[in-house]
């Protein structure tokens, strides 16, 4: 019997191939020809449902994804919606916080919308988590009192993961809206002045705090 490592010679004197050509890379080490003699690896085994779930849980215990065992391979996950949820929690989801001022006659000044735009990603590579983000927050408030109405826009510049300063400045701008018919100009102007004071005192710090909350939540949870 010829050795498996001894090649037969053909009629032309050349060595014949030693059976089927083996795959050249380790990307196919599960090829059945590798496991045939048990030298390279064990034959693939089918796991039952419980064993498969246990293996997946173990592989993903400290990983961003179950397939990325140990977070070794580069993986990027979009966490912009996570950041938006963090901002909304402080600005529009909290019924008490969103109302900046109200009176018994139905007058109110409140946050009506918050928009967080930009990019935020949680990345992993070789077991290390890398957080990156560049975001901008725009908050709109509206106020009504005695027939007068006003809209305010509070805007942050872009704030990012690598900023030297942690604080996020806020710019305030206001826009008078059409007053109810019959509203005196002097009365409307007085309401607008009152709204401006409340916005500076309560809305600006609220938006500043919301931006810092987004920073903290992203850093704490990495998305």
ABEGO torsion letter per residue (X at the ends): XBBAABBBBBAAGBBBBBEBBBBABAAAAABAAAAAAGAABBBBBBBBAAAAAAAAAAAAAABABAABBGGABBBBBBAAAAAAAAAAAAAAABAAAABABBBAAGBBBBBABBBBBEBBBBBBBGGBBBBBBBBBBBBBBBBBBGGBBBBBBBBBBBBBAABABABBBBBBBBBBBBBBBGBBAAAAAAAAAAAAAAAAAAAAAAAAAAAAAAAAAAAAAGX
